[in-house]
């Protein structure tokens, strides 16, 4: 029986995928896997039994990813599972920032109890006039699962869409409409676009991507959308740009105390993935990733180890998480050879400082053999699956 710790409420559609050989609960001893959504894990003590963590969502800022790698714990996420939900909210934000819909609705509420409301409406509505998005230029920074959907949808709505992503994957490129203009640089987005939406991960290179320098380059009156991570936009720089009219409106899914109550800011309480469909999709993908890793050692959508998958070709499988160091595989084959174990099939891949090797073998893989493999200096986790 495999024990799975659920740090957040996980959709039953996901946990049902685990099957009858799994026990899952909010509190459980010696978990082999963890399913998590938003729970903070940086101060959590990781048990020796833990093999993998699956985040039902794309961002993994709440998980100590490098600490997990050092312990041989694979961290999964679920890219694309919530992409449609976020796309729809971004499209709504395009209209919300253009037509001043939110302040208009708030103003309409103040008319309750006044005489001749229809006359008041006709008199006051001009304060909330705003442009149409048809024919306007939208810049999409980041063309991953969400960015591609946003770009394609906005193009079908009649916008001229510019996309920029220096790391555009082959899969994303295939899915991107041929009508999307491929921007040569992020500066081209800043200089040409009437609307800018950001869809990149938060890391040291992207923190404050929309900051004072970027906002010096944008078209006056640009509208900025941030439904990726709050810290991608420098709040102080954005407030200054809103005050002097450089930015006409800012929509964010990440409320900040400094932004609340500011004119032309639409602060949404992190609703990007808050749909039942998205939660179900993320839970199903996370559970399937976790199950395949526990039962077969395959890795799909990991953030700290390479993606690697091999069909089972023997009764016994050895899975080794290790540092990406020369001659490591030779030491694996030496240990197996000395134990009289025959390697039927092997696959090894690396990702930065880390690597992962799968060996399908015949012969008796004893605990002593596993311990010898685990004792090799590059190895951080050695598992035997039968």
ZIMO-V506866 format. One record per helix or strand of 2 or more residues. SS is the DSSP state (~ for helix, > for strand). FROM is the first residue (numbers start at 1). TO is the last residue. If there is no record, write none. Layout:
ss:SS from:FROM to:TO
ss:SS from:FROM to:TO
This chain:
ss:> from:2 to:6
ss:~ from:12 to:18
ss:> from:22 to:25
ss:> from:33 to:36
ss:> from:52 to:55
ss:~ from:65 to:70
ss:> from:74 to:76
ss:~ from:83 to:99
ss:~ from:101 to:109
ss:~ from:117 to:128
ss:> from:137 to:141
ss:~ from:145 to:156
ss:> from:160 to:164
ss:~ from:170 to:175
ss:> from:181 to:182
ss:~ from:186 to:192
ss:> from:195 to:198
ss:~ from:212 to:215
ss:> from:222 to:226
ss:~ from:230 to:232
ss:~ from:235 to:243
ss:> from:247 to:252
ss:> from:265 to:267
ss:~ from:276 to:296
ss:> from:316 to:323
ss:~ from:328 to:338
ss:> from:342 to:351
ss:> from:354 to:362
ss:~ from:367 to:375
ss:> from:379 to:385
